[in-house]
Amino acid sequence: MFLLGFTWVGLGHTGKRSYREPKWRTLVNQLRPYSHMLHADHLLVLLAHGSRQPEWARPFEVVHQAVLAARPSLVVRLAFLESMQPSLRQVLEEAGQDGCVQVRVAPLFLGAGGHLQRDIPQIAREAQERFPTLRIDISQPAGDDAEVLAALAAYALRCATGLDA
C-alpha cells in the first residue's frame, strides 16, 4: 500500500502506522537542504513560526513540497522564526552570501501579530544592512488571503457536519 510516496510497513511501538521511505526518496530528502546552494537571483522563503515538536513542521514541509512541485524553476526555502532550523536569519544570511538580489518572505501565519509587526521586519533590516544589494519583501500573512480564509471556513463547516438539527 502506498500513501504519498511512502511505503507502509505496519504498526510501530506507539500503535500508529509507521512508514519507510523508498531509498531514492531518502537520498533526495538528504540532498534537499543543500538545494539553496544553487545560485539564484530570486528566492521565495516560506516562513513558519516554529516549535520544539519536530512533527509540528510537517504541514509546512508539505506546503514547501507542493510549491516546489508546482514551480520547479523557483528557488524556495522553508524557514522558521523560532525553535527550528533553518532560521529566517540564517536563510537571509545565506541568500546574501550567495549573491541573491531579491527575497520574498511568505509568512505562513494566520494573523499579523507582534512577530510580523516587529520581529520579522527587524530581521529583514539587519540582513539588508549586511547585504545592501539584497532586496527583501515581506508579503502579508497567509491569514489575510481570501482563499486561505475560505479554505478555513470550508474546513470548519466539514467539522460541523452532523451538528445542526
C-alpha positions as CSV (number, residue, x, y, z in Angstrom):
1,M,0.0,0.0,0.0
2,F,1.4,3.4,-0.9
3,L,0.4,6.8,0.6
4,L,2.0,10.0,-0.8
5,G,5.1,8.0,-1.9
6,F,5.7,6.4,1.5
7,T,5.6,2.6,1.9
8,W,3.6,1.4,4.9
9,V,5.5,-1.1,7.0
10,G,3.0,-1.9,9.8
11,L,2.4,-0.7,13.3
12,G,5.1,0.9,15.3
13,H,5.6,0.7,19.1
14,T,3.1,3.5,19.6
15,G,0.3,1.6,17.9
16,K,0.3,4.1,15.0
17,R,1.2,3.1,11.5
18,S,4.8,3.7,10.6
19,Y,6.3,4.0,7.2
20,R,9.6,3.7,5.4
21,E,10.6,6.0,2.5
22,P,11.9,4.4,-0.7
23,K,15.7,4.6,-0.9
24,W,15.6,7.2,-3.8
25,R,13.3,9.5,-1.8
26,T,15.6,9.2,1.2
27,L,18.5,10.3,-0.9
28,V,16.5,13.2,-2.4
29,N,15.5,14.3,1.1
30,Q,19.1,14.2,2.3
31,L,20.2,16.4,-0.6
32,R,17.2,18.9,-0.4
33,P,18.7,21.1,2.4
34,Y,21.6,21.8,0.0
35,S,19.4,22.9,-2.9
36,H,19.7,26.5,-1.8
37,M,23.4,26.4,-2.7
38,L,22.4,26.7,-6.4
39,H,22.9,30.3,-7.2
40,A,19.6,32.1,-7.6
41,D,18.9,35.8,-8.1
42,H,15.5,35.4,-6.6
43,L,14.3,33.4,-3.6
44,L,10.9,32.6,-2.0
45,V,11.1,32.0,1.7
46,L,8.1,30.2,3.3
47,L,8.2,31.3,6.9
48,A,6.6,29.4,9.7
49,H,6.7,30.2,13.4
50,G,8.5,27.0,14.6
51,S,8.0,24.7,17.6
52,R,10.0,22.4,19.8
53,Q,7.9,19.5,18.4
54,P,9.6,18.2,15.2
55,E,6.3,16.8,13.8
56,W,4.8,20.3,14.0
57,A,6.7,21.3,10.9
58,R,5.1,18.5,8.7
59,P,2.3,20.6,7.2
60,F,4.7,23.3,6.3
61,E,7.0,20.8,4.7
62,V,4.0,19.6,2.6
63,V,3.4,23.2,1.5
64,H,7.1,23.6,0.7
65,Q,7.0,20.4,-1.4
66,A,3.8,21.5,-3.2
67,V,5.3,24.8,-4.1
68,L,8.4,23.1,-5.4
69,A,6.3,20.7,-7.5
70,A,4.2,23.5,-8.9
71,R,7.1,25.8,-9.8
72,P,10.2,23.7,-10.2
73,S,12.3,26.6,-11.6
74,L,11.6,28.6,-8.4
75,V,14.1,28.5,-5.6
76,V,12.1,28.0,-2.4
77,R,13.3,27.7,1.2
78,L,11.3,26.8,4.3
79,A,12.5,28.8,7.3
80,F,11.3,29.2,10.9
81,L,11.2,32.1,13.3
82,E,11.8,30.2,16.5
83,S,12.9,26.8,17.8
84,M,13.6,25.1,14.4
85,Q,16.2,25.3,11.7
86,P,16.9,26.9,9.4
87,S,16.0,30.2,10.9
88,L,14.9,33.2,8.9
89,R,18.1,35.0,9.9
90,Q,20.2,32.0,8.6
91,V,18.3,31.8,5.3
92,L,18.6,35.5,4.6
93,E,22.3,35.4,5.5
94,E,22.9,32.5,3.1
95,A,20.9,34.4,0.4
96,G,23.1,37.5,0.8
97,Q,26.3,35.4,0.8
98,D,25.1,33.7,-2.4
99,G,24.6,37.0,-4.2
100,C,20.8,36.8,-4.3
101,V,19.2,40.1,-5.2
102,Q,15.6,39.6,-4.2
103,V,13.9,37.6,-1.5
104,R,10.2,37.4,-0.9
105,V,9.2,36.2,2.5
106,A,5.7,34.5,2.6
107,P,4.7,34.3,6.2
108,L,2.6,31.2,6.8
109,F,0.9,32.9,9.7
110,L,-2.9,33.4,10.2
111,G,-2.6,36.9,11.7
112,A,-0.2,39.9,11.8
113,G,0.8,39.8,15.4
114,G,4.0,41.0,17.0
115,H,6.3,38.8,15.0
116,L,5.0,40.2,11.7
117,Q,4.9,43.8,13.0
118,R,8.3,43.8,14.7
119,D,10.5,40.7,14.7
120,I,10.4,39.8,11.0
121,P,10.9,43.3,9.7
122,Q,13.8,43.7,12.1
123,I,15.5,40.5,10.9
124,A,15.0,41.7,7.3
125,R,16.5,45.2,8.1
126,E,19.6,43.5,9.7
127,A,20.1,41.3,6.6
128,Q,19.7,44.3,4.3
129,E,22.3,46.3,6.4
130,R,24.7,43.4,6.0
131,F,23.9,42.9,2.2
132,P,22.9,46.3,0.8
133,T,22.1,44.8,-2.7
134,L,19.7,42.3,-1.2
135,R,16.0,43.4,-1.5
136,I,13.7,41.7,0.9
137,D,9.9,41.9,0.5
138,I,7.6,40.6,3.2
139,S,4.2,39.5,2.0
140,Q,1.0,39.8,4.0
141,P,0.3,36.8,6.3
142,A,-1.4,33.8,4.8
143,G,-4.4,34.6,7.0
144,D,-5.0,37.8,5.1
145,D,-5.6,35.9,1.9
146,A,-9.3,35.4,0.9
147,E,-8.6,31.8,-0.5
148,V,-6.9,30.8,2.8
149,L,-9.8,32.1,4.8
150,A,-12.3,30.4,2.5
151,A,-10.4,27.1,3.0
152,L,-10.5,27.5,6.8
153,A,-14.3,28.2,6.6
154,A,-14.8,25.1,4.5
155,Y,-12.8,23.1,7.0
156,A,-14.9,24.4,9.9
157,L,-18.1,23.5,8.0
158,R,-16.8,20.0,7.5
159,C,-16.1,19.7,11.2
160,A,-19.7,20.9,11.9
161,T,-21.2,18.1,9.8
162,G,-24.0,16.4,11.8
163,L,-24.2,19.1,14.4
164,D,-27.2,21.1,13.1
165,A,-30.6,19.7,13.6
